[in-house]
């Protein structure tokens, strides 16, 4: 069984601290003093992360350092403009404060979505159904904007600076308010027809399991997300007992094993408040299940590891989206 190595920071938001699991982030992050120096041009990215519990914006420099950031709770409103207004507030705060001028904008957002984030319909943001996110952000910030699924963004970030650095084949997952994933195969991020490839949260792990928001039943997200755990136990996911923590790890390991057997990859990197919060109970059970289910010789070495980006994962991943889309020239930007 692989050893669990804890991150040095408490995770933040949907890829970090307990989110819908019981301790939502409320309000913007503490503001830094307004800089007196004039902003300077750079290769930095305006990074935006949008999840069901919190939204965060920041400026990430070319080395991956976050030089400015702000966050707020995601409104539960069904009014799409109210949700976007909350996002535009923190984006404007970051742009007003930064001394490093970003030249492009990268976004990680919950899915599903149309290619390039032209429209987004996150399952855990009821106010956005077919919302034209990319165009609205481009109008707001006046920069080229690239949008991708937040878990695919994390996959890019983990490959750039995190636990998957140096690997050309891996699965990255977020197990938090919801469950998402991104797959890198042969050194290439998989997109799929509509840009939604890697959505491991809707792999069926319990055929007779709970109803899922997607319309299916027994999906991984319906069984192990923070939202699902709270619904089953009647308590915040952070208060789950050992049996629930272990069960979540087992079901995630089952899904990872299916992907490893299908795609011939041997590494899964997992972040999110549920996974990182449950620690060894989760990762140990997941590794045990992988070893039980991966009987093919090429899949037997498969390992599951905690994400290596800690609290910076969402913004690092969003910045990586802009870097990646600029490099590969996919999904036209404005």
N, C-alpha and C positions, 0 to 999 in steps of 0.2 A: 504494500500500500504506500502510495507516495506521501511525503510529508507536507503538511500545510505550513506555509510561511506567511505570517500576518503582515499586512502593510503597516508602515510606520505612522500613518495618519488615519484618523477616522474618516470614512468615505463621506462624500457630500451629495445630497440630492438623489436623483434617480439612478446614478451609478455610484452612490455613496451612502450617506447616513440614512437612517430609517426614514423613509419617505411616507407613502400611504400606509406603511407598516406601523405608523404610530407617532412619529416625530416630524411632522412636515416643516420644511424651511419656511419661515414667514418673514416677509419684508426683504428689502435689498440688503446686500452685504454692506458692512461699514464703509462709508466713503473715505477715500484718501483725500488729503488736502489738495485743493486745486493747484496744479503745477504753475509755477511762474515762468518757466522756460517755454520758448516757442516750440510747438510740435515739429518733429523732424521726419522727413520721408524715410521709408524703410521697405523691407520685404515682409513686413508683419501682416498678420491676418486678423480681421475682426471675426471672432469665433462665437457662435451662438448655439446653445444647447436647449432643446425644448422637450420637456417631459411632462408626464401627467401630474406630477407633484410640484416641480419647480422648473423655472426657466433661468438660464444664466447666460451672460454675455461677457466677453473679455477680449483683450488684445494679446495675441501670441506671436512672439518674435520668431525669426528664422531658425533659431536654435531650440525652439519649443518652450521657451520660458514665457510664463503668463505675467505680463507686465501691468495689467489692469483687469479688474473683474467686478461684476455686480450680479446679484441674483434676486429673485422674487418668487413667491408662490404662484403656481399656475391657477388662474381663476377657474372656478367650477361653472361659470356662466355658460349658457347656451348661445349667448350673443357673440358672434365671431369677432366683431370689432372690439369688444371689451377685452377679449383674450389678447388680441393683437396690440391694443393700447398698453397692456401691462408689459408686453415684450418690448415695444418701442420705447417705453420709459427707461428700461435698464440699458438698452442699446445706446440711447442718446446720452445717458449718464456716462457710459464708458467712453464714448467718442468725445464728450466734452472734457473729460479728465485726462485722457491719454496724452503723453508727450511723444508717442511713437505713432505715426500715421499709418494705418493699414492700407494696403493697396487692393485687397480683395476680401471677400466675406465667405466663410464656410459655415454650414449649418448642419447639425445633427438633430433630427426630429423623429418622434414616434411615427410609425406607419399604421396602415399602408399609405402609399402615395403613388402619384403618377410619375413617370420618368423625370428625373431632375428636380423633383419637388415642385413642379409647376402647380400642382394641387396636392394637398395633404388631407388625410382623414384619419388622424390618430384615434385608435380605439378608446384611449383613456383621456381624450380631450373632446368632450361632446359638442363643444361650440364650433369645432372645425370639421366640416364635412365638405370635401371638395374646395377647401380654402386655398386661394392663389398665393401661397406663401412666398415663393421666390420673387414674383413680380412686386408684391407689396414691400418686401424687404429691400429690393433693389431701388424702388422709388424712395424709400426712407433714407437709405445710407449713401446712395449715389456711387455704389461700387459694383463690380461684377459679383454675382452671388451664385454659389454652388450649394445645393441641398441634397442630403442623402439621409437614409434611415439612421437613427442614432446608434444602433448596435453595429451597423456597418461602419459608421464613423469610428466607433470604439475599436473595431478591428484594424482600421488603418492606423489609429493612434498607438495601439499596442505593438504593431509591427514597426512603427517609426521609433518609438522611445520606450516601449513597455516590455512585457514578459514574452512577447513573440518576436522581439527584435532578432534579426538574423535568420528567421524561419520563412520559408516560401510556401508552406502548406499548413494551415491552421484554421481552427474555428474560434471566434471570439463571441462571448455571450454576456448579456446583462440579465441578472436575475434580481429584480427589484419590484417596483410598483407593477410592472409587467415583465415579460420575458421576450428578449429579442436576440438576434444573432447576425453575424457577418462571417463570410467564408473567404479565405484567401487560398487559392489553389494555383500551383505552378507560378507563384509570385504575382498573381492577378486577383484583384477583388472581383468576386462574382456579382453580377447585377441582375441577370434574368430579364425577361421580357419587359416588365414594368419597373425594374430597379428594386424589386422586393426579395431577391434571392437571399437565402440564409435565415428565413423567418422561422427559426427552430421552436419558437414559442407555440407554434401550431402543429408541431409533430404530436401525434397521438401516443400517449404513454399509458393511459388507462382507458381501454375501449368502452367501459361502462361507467366512466368517470363523470365529473361535474360538467354542466353546460358551460360553454365558453362564449364570450362576447362576440366571437367571430361567427357564431352559428353552429359550430361543431360541438363535440363532446369529448371529454377526456384529454384535451390539449394540455401540453406542458404548462402553459400560462394559466390555465384554469385550475391547475393542481398546486403549483409551487410559487406563484407570484405573491407579493406582499398583500395584494388585494384579496386573493383567494384564501390565503392563510387566515387573514382577519375574518373573512366570512365564515370559514369553517369552525374556527376556534372561538369566535366572539371576542377576541382580544387583539391588540396590535401584534403584528407579526414578530416584533422584537421580543415579545414575551412568550414565544412558542416553546413548548417543552422539548426534551431530548428526542422523543419519538417523532415529533413533527419535523424537527431539524434534520434528523436522519432520513426520514421519508423524502423530504425535499431533495437531499443530496442523491438518494437512490434514483429518483425519477429523472433528475438532470443527467446522472451517469448513464441511464438507459437511453436517453435521447442522444447523448454524445456518442455512445457506442454505435448507434444506428448510423450516424453521420460518418464516423470513422470507417465502419464497414463498407459504406456506400462510396466514399470519396477517397479512400486510401490516404488519410491524413492522421497524424499521430500526436497532435497537440490541441488541447482545448484550453483557452484562457477565459476565466470567468470573473466578472466584476458585478457590482450591484449590492444594494444594502442587505438583501437576504443572504446572498452567497458569502460576502465578506463578513457580515455580521454573525453568521452561524459558524464560520471558521472551520476548525478541524472536524466538528460533528458533520458538517455538510460535505467538505472535500474528501474526508475519509470514506464516507458512505458512497460518494460518487465514484471514487477510484475503485472501490470494491465491486461496484456494479459494472463498471467498464471492464474490469478483468474477468467478470463472469460472462459478459455478453460478447466480448471480442475474442472469438476463438480462432479466427483466421490468422495465419502466421503474420501477415503484413499489418494486422490491426492490433496484435498483442502488445506492442510497445506503447500504445496510446496512453497519454497522461493528461490529467486535468490539473491546472494551476490557477491560483488567484491572479487577477489582473495586477499589473505592475505599476499602474499610473496613479493609484490612490485617488485622492480628491481632485486631481487635475485631469482625470480621464475624459470627462465630457467635453471640456474645452480643447484639450489636446486633440481629441478625435475630430471635433468640428473643424479645427485648423487643418488637420490632415486631409479632410474632405476637399478644401480649397486647393491645397497643394497637389492632391492627386488628380482632381478634375482638370486643373490647369495643365498638368503634365501629360495626361492621356488625351486631352482634347475632347472628352465626351460631355454630353449634356450641355448644349449651348448656354452661355452665360451672357449677362447683359452688362 
